[in-house]
Amino acid sequence: MPRPGRKRSEASRQRIVAASLEIMAERGYNGITVDEIAKRARVGKQTIYRWWQTRGEIMMEVLGEVGLEAVPAPGTGKLKQDLDKWLKGIVESLNDPTRLSILRGLIGDAQGDSGFLKVYRKELLAEYLNPLESILRDAEARGDLGKKPDLELLRDLVISPIWFRLLFGGELDSGFAKSLSKTIFGALT
């Protein structure tokens, strides 16, 4: 997350993002260092640290550049169709090797840095999961969920199989999304 202060140079920001992607392609997420980013982007380390506090924050910006965006809530008015469409969109958005590598690295970074974990939750997870929460709130309001469920726990139950496969491997394809949606819908109704 860029810090307030001196105005950013867009050219420098673009070089930093490009250098980060280049290094990741060569060495993987764990091979990315601020020293190497600065060298390749032809900027001083102080320029990087002025805008980002950690490698994770840099890579969250890179992730935005490579197109990981929240999948909107479909809003069909039917829980099954909303889950089907949303889960399919999530799985499709994760089927990019660059995005997967960045996400895996960010999750790892967040485990060892409580400050970055807060940023990660606020800026990435919350934005990414808000549409799912909207689907569940709408379903609850329509009475599709039966007795009043714990929506936060329900959200975690929906997303956890995806994160598990993201971290530990396993197919993340449309068949998985369809099966997950069917299983969740069956458990909820």
C-alpha positions in Angstrom: 0.0 0.0 0.0 1.6 3.3 -1.0 2.4 5.6 1.8 1.4 9.2 1.8 4.1 11.7 1.0 6.0 12.6 -2.1 4.1 12.1 -5.3 5.0 8.9 -7.1 6.7 8.8 -10.4 4.5 6.7 -12.7 7.5 5.7 -14.8 9.4 4.5 -11.7 6.3 2.6 -10.5 6.0 0.9 -13.8 9.6 -0.1 -13.8 9.3 -1.4 -10.3 6.3 -3.5 -11.3 8.0 -4.8 -14.4 11.2 -5.6 -12.5 9.2 -7.5 -9.9 7.5 -9.6 -12.5 10.7 -10.3 -14.3 12.4 -11.4 -11.1 9.5 -13.6 -10.2 9.5 -15.3 -13.6 13.2 -16.1 -13.2 13.5 -16.9 -9.5 9.9 -17.4 -8.1 8.3 -15.3 -5.4 10.9 -16.1 -2.8 13.7 -14.9 -5.1 12.3 -11.3 -5.1 14.3 -8.8 -3.0 14.1 -5.1 -2.8 17.8 -4.8 -3.7 17.2 -6.7 -6.9 14.0 -4.8 -7.8 15.8 -1.5 -7.2 18.7 -2.6 -9.4 16.6 -3.7 -12.3 14.1 -0.9 -12.1 17.0 1.6 -11.9 15.6 3.3 -8.8 17.0 3.8 -5.3 15.8 1.5 -2.5 14.6 4.6 -0.7 12.2 5.2 -3.6 10.7 1.7 -3.1 10.5 2.0 0.7 8.9 5.5 0.3 6.0 3.8 -1.4 5.9 0.3 0.1 7.0 -1.1 3.4 7.4 -4.7 2.4 7.9 -7.0 -0.5 4.4 -8.2 0.0 3.0 -4.7 -0.4 5.0 -4.4 -3.7 3.6 -7.7 -4.9 0.1 -6.7 -4.0 0.5 -3.8 -6.4 2.0 -6.2 -9.0 -1.0 -8.5 -8.5 -3.3 -5.6 -9.3 -1.3 -5.0 -12.5 -1.6 -8.6 -13.7 -5.4 -8.4 -13.3 -6.5 -10.1 -10.1 -9.7 -8.4 -9.5 -12.7 -9.3 -7.3 -15.3 -11.4 -9.0 -18.6 -9.5 -8.6 -21.7 -11.1 -7.1 -23.8 -12.3 -10.0 -27.1 -11.1 -8.3 -29.3 -13.6 -10.0 -31.6 -13.8 -7.0 -31.0 -17.5 -6.6 -28.3 -18.9 -4.3 -27.4 -21.9 -6.5 -26.8 -19.8 -9.6 -25.0 -17.1 -7.7 -22.6 -19.7 -6.1 -22.1 -21.4 -9.5 -21.2 -18.2 -11.3 -19.1 -16.7 -8.5 -17.1 -19.8 -7.8 -16.5 -20.4 -11.6 -15.2 -16.8 -11.8 -12.9 -17.2 -8.8 -11.4 -20.4 -10.2 -10.9 -18.8 -13.6 -9.2 -15.8 -12.1 -6.8 -18.1 -10.2 -5.9 -20.2 -13.3 -2.9 -18.0 -14.2 0.6 -19.1 -13.1 1.7 -15.6 -12.4 -1.3 -14.8 -10.2 -1.0 -18.1 -8.4 2.7 -17.6 -7.6 2.1 -14.1 -6.3 -0.9 -15.2 -4.2 1.0 -18.1 -2.7 3.9 -15.8 -1.9 1.7 -13.2 -0.3 0.0 -15.8 1.9 3.5 -17.0 3.0 4.6 -13.4 3.7 1.5 -12.7 5.7 2.1 -15.6 8.0 5.4 -14.1 9.3 4.5 -10.4 9.4 1.4 -9.4 11.4 1.5 -5.9 10.0 1.4 -7.1 6.4 -1.2 -9.7 7.4 -3.5 -6.8 8.4 -2.8 -5.0 5.0 -3.4 -8.3 3.2 -6.7 -8.9 4.9 -7.9 -5.3 4.4 -6.8 -4.7 0.9 -6.9 -8.1 -0.8 -9.0 -10.6 1.1 -11.8 -8.2 2.1 -12.2 -6.9 -1.4 -12.0 -10.4 -2.9 -14.5 -11.8 -0.4 -17.0 -9.0 -0.2 -19.0 -10.3 -3.2 -19.3 -13.8 -1.5 -20.5 -12.1 1.6 -23.1 -10.2 -0.4 -24.3 -13.5 -2.0 -24.7 -15.0 1.4 -26.4 -12.0 3.0 -28.9 -11.8 0.0 -29.6 -15.5 0.4 -30.2 -15.1 4.1 -32.5 -12.2 3.5 -34.5 -14.3 1.0 -34.7 -17.1 3.5 -32.6 -19.5 1.4 -30.3 -20.5 4.2 -32.9 -21.8 6.7 -32.2 -20.8 10.3 -29.9 -17.8 10.8 -26.3 -19.1 10.0 -23.0 -17.6 11.1 -22.3 -15.8 7.8 -18.6 -15.3 8.6 -18.1 -19.0 9.2 -20.2 -19.8 6.2 -18.0 -17.5 4.0 -14.9 -19.3 5.4 -16.4 -22.7 4.6 -17.0 -21.7 1.0 -13.6 -20.2 0.3 -11.4 -22.6 2.3 -11.4 -25.5 -0.3 -10.2 -23.0 -2.9 -7.4 -21.6 -0.6 -6.4 -25.2 0.4 -5.9 -26.2 -3.3 -4.2 -22.9 -4.0 -1.6 -23.6 -1.3 -1.2 -27.4 -1.5 -2.1 -28.2 -5.1 -5.0 -29.8 -6.7 -7.2 -28.9 -9.7 -8.7 -25.4 -9.7 -10.9 -25.8 -12.7 -14.6 -25.4 -13.7 -15.3 -29.0 -12.7 -14.0 -28.3 -9.2 -16.0 -25.0 -9.0 -19.2 -26.8 -10.0 -18.6 -29.7 -7.6 -17.8 -27.2 -4.8 -20.9 -25.2 -5.5 -23.1 -28.3 -5.6 -21.7 -29.6 -2.3 -22.1 -26.2 -0.5 -25.6 -25.7 -1.9 -26.6 -29.2 -0.8 -25.2 -28.6 2.7 -27.1 -25.3 3.0 -30.5 -26.3 1.8 
